[in-house]
Amino acid sequence: MKTYQKEINLPAYRRGFHLITRHIVDNFQDLKKIEKGWLQVWIKHTSAGLTINENADPSVRVDFETFTNYLIPEDYPHFVHTREGPDDMPAHLKSSIFGVSVQIPITRGRLNLGTWQGIYLGEFRNYGGERSLVLTAMGE
């Protein structure tokens, strides 16, 4: 079994959900060395998350942002952790709900995503800055 690992940085994104599949594939050439296996993408932050969903219609990402803000509003009056701004505690909760990693099968050196699937970065802070990803590909 082969294992490849690389850390990459994403540029700063505005708050919301952003397709990052191409950024990952373009910056991790070792994927091509795996005939069959897995890619794990892990984000090294507690106020952003990762998920896989619709990659064609951008309105899906808008609805994701709208709905998560409805579920976890910044003006929730019972938050105690508020020193870092009103978007901080909601960002931590959203990160825990969405998760900080995704796993994708690799087949013949390519991500084996469905036709309409892409990897999203959920940027939950108003000004989150650059985000770091650890990419680990394993397989034969």
C-alpha positions in Angstrom: 0.0 0.0 0.0 1.2 3.5 -0.9 0.6 6.6 1.2 1.1 10.2 0.1 0.5 13.2 2.3 0.6 16.9 1.5 -0.5 20.0 3.3 -2.0 22.8 1.1 -3.4 26.2 1.9 -6.6 27.5 0.5 -6.9 31.2 -0.2 -9.1 33.3 2.1 -12.8 32.9 1.2 -15.7 35.0 2.2 -18.2 33.4 4.5 -20.3 30.7 2.8 -19.8 27.4 1.0 -17.2 27.1 -1.7 -16.3 24.4 -4.2 -12.6 23.4 -3.6 -12.4 20.1 -5.5 -10.3 21.6 -8.3 -8.0 23.3 -5.9 -7.3 19.9 -4.2 -6.8 17.9 -7.4 -4.6 20.6 -9.0 -2.3 20.7 -5.9 -2.0 17.0 -5.1 -0.4 15.3 -8.1 0.2 12.1 -6.1 -3.4 11.2 -6.6 -2.5 10.0 -10.0 -0.2 7.3 -8.4 -3.1 5.5 -6.8 -4.9 2.9 -8.8 -7.5 2.3 -6.2 -7.7 3.7 -2.7 -8.9 6.7 -0.6 -8.3 10.4 -0.2 -8.9 11.9 3.2 -9.2 15.7 3.2 -8.8 17.2 6.7 -9.1 20.9 7.6 -6.9 22.2 10.5 -9.4 24.7 11.8 -12.3 24.7 14.3 -14.4 27.4 12.6 -14.6 25.9 9.1 -15.8 22.6 7.8 -15.9 20.2 4.9 -18.7 18.4 3.1 -19.6 16.9 -0.3 -22.6 18.0 -2.2 -23.9 19.5 -5.5 -21.2 20.9 -7.7 -23.2 22.3 -10.6 -25.8 24.8 -9.3 -24.3 27.6 -7.1 -27.7 28.2 -5.5 -27.3 25.0 -3.5 -24.3 26.6 -1.7 -26.4 29.8 -1.0 -29.1 27.6 0.5 -26.6 25.8 2.7 -25.4 29.1 4.1 -28.9 30.4 4.6 -30.1 27.3 6.4 -27.1 26.9 8.6 -27.4 30.5 9.7 -31.1 29.9 10.5 -30.2 26.8 12.6 -27.4 28.5 14.4 -28.0 32.3 14.5 -25.3 34.7 15.6 -27.7 36.5 17.9 -28.4 33.4 20.0 -28.6 35.0 23.5 -27.2 32.0 25.5 -23.7 31.8 24.0 -20.9 32.3 26.6 -17.9 32.1 24.3 -18.3 35.6 22.7 -14.9 37.3 23.1 -13.9 36.6 19.5 -17.0 38.1 17.9 -20.6 37.1 17.3 -19.6 34.8 14.4 -17.1 32.7 16.4 -19.2 30.4 18.5 -21.7 29.8 15.7 -18.7 28.9 13.5 -17.4 26.3 16.0 -20.9 24.7 16.2 -21.2 24.6 12.4 -17.7 23.1 12.1 -18.7 20.3 14.6 -22.0 19.6 12.8 -20.5 19.5 9.3 -17.2 17.9 10.3 -13.6 18.6 9.5 -12.9 15.8 7.1 -14.2 14.0 4.1 -13.1 10.7 2.4 -13.4 10.1 -1.3 -12.5 6.9 -3.2 -9.7 7.1 -5.7 -10.1 5.0 -8.9 -7.4 4.9 -11.6 -5.7 8.0 -10.2 -8.9 10.2 -10.0 -11.4 11.1 -7.4 -14.4 8.8 -7.8 -17.1 11.4 -7.1 -20.6 11.2 -8.5 -21.5 13.3 -11.5 -22.9 16.2 -9.5 -20.6 15.9 -6.4 -17.9 18.3 -5.3 -16.0 19.1 -2.1 -17.2 22.2 -0.3 -15.3 24.3 2.2 -17.8 25.7 4.7 -16.3 29.0 5.7 -18.2 29.9 8.9 -16.3 33.1 9.9 -16.8 36.5 8.4 -13.0 36.8 8.1 -11.6 33.3 8.4 -8.4 33.9 6.4 -6.4 31.2 4.7 -7.3 27.7 5.6 -4.9 24.7 5.8 -5.8 21.2 4.5 -4.0 17.9 5.1 -4.5 15.6 2.1 -3.7 11.9 2.6 -4.0 9.5 -0.3 -3.7 5.8 0.5 -4.0 2.8 -1.8 -2.4 0.6 -4.4 
